[in-house]
C-alpha cells in the first residue's frame, strides 16, 4: 500500500543471526546462496556489487547502495 501512496515499497529480506563464531562461515554460505538465487529469479542481467554485495538492476552501472562502479 505504501507504493500506492507515492512512497517506496517496503522490500523485505530474510535476516540471519549467527550466535556462535564457529557458525560464521556457514552463515556467509547461506547469504551467498540467497543472493545467487535472488539474481537468478530476477533479471538475468542483474549484477552483484563487488564492494557491498547489493543486487543492482542491469540498467544501472553504479551501485545504489555504496556508489561503487559496476566494473
C-alpha positions as CSV (number, residue, x, y, z in Angstrom):
1,X,0.0,0.0,0.0
2,X,2.9,2.4,0.6
3,X,3.7,2.2,-3.1
4,X,0.2,3.5,-3.9
5,X,0.8,6.5,-1.7
6,X,3.9,7.5,-3.6
7,X,6.3,6.1,-1.1
8,X,8.9,3.4,-1.7
9,X,7.6,0.0,-1.3
10,X,8.8,-2.0,1.7
11,X,11.3,-4.6,0.5
12,X,11.9,-7.3,3.0
13,X,14.9,-9.5,3.1
14,X,15.4,-12.5,5.4
15,X,17.5,-11.9,8.5
16,X,20.3,-14.3,9.5
17,X,21.7,-14.2,13.1
18,X,24.9,-16.0,13.8
19,X,25.1,-16.7,17.5
20,X,28.4,-18.7,17.6
21,X,31.6,-17.6,15.9
22,X,32.2,-21.1,14.6
23,X,29.0,-20.8,12.5
24,X,30.1,-17.6,10.7
25,X,31.4,-19.3,7.6
26,X,28.2,-21.3,7.2
27,X,26.2,-18.1,7.6
28,X,28.2,-16.5,4.8
29,X,27.5,-19.5,2.6
30,X,23.8,-19.2,3.2
31,X,23.8,-15.4,2.4
32,X,25.8,-16.1,-0.8
33,X,23.3,-18.8,-1.8
34,X,20.4,-16.5,-1.2
35,X,21.9,-13.7,-3.2
36,X,22.7,-16.0,-6.1
37,X,19.1,-17.3,-6.1
38,X,17.7,-13.8,-6.0
39,X,19.7,-12.8,-9.0
40,X,18.6,-15.9,-10.9
41,X,14.9,-15.2,-10.1
42,X,15.2,-11.6,-11.2
43,X,16.6,-10.0,-14.3
44,X,19.2,-12.2,-15.9
45,X,21.4,-9.1,-16.3
46,X,21.3,-8.0,-12.7
47,X,24.7,-7.8,-11.1
48,X,26.1,-8.0,-7.5
49,X,28.2,-5.1,-6.3
50,X,31.7,-6.3,-5.5
51,X,32.0,-3.8,-2.7
52,X,28.9,-4.2,-0.7
53,X,27.2,-7.3,-2.1
54,X,23.9,-5.5,-3.1
55,X,21.9,-6.7,-6.1
56,X,21.7,-4.0,-8.7
57,X,19.4,-3.9,-11.8
58,X,21.0,-4.2,-15.2
59,X,20.2,-0.7,-16.3
60,X,22.4,0.8,-13.6
61,X,26.2,1.0,-13.8
62,X,26.6,2.3,-10.3
63,X,25.5,0.6,-7.1
64,X,22.6,2.4,-5.5
65,X,23.8,1.4,-2.0
66,X,27.5,2.3,-1.9
67,X,28.0,4.1,-5.3
68,X,30.7,1.6,-6.5
69,X,31.1,1.3,-10.2
70,X,29.9,-1.9,-11.9
71,X,33.3,-2.6,-13.4
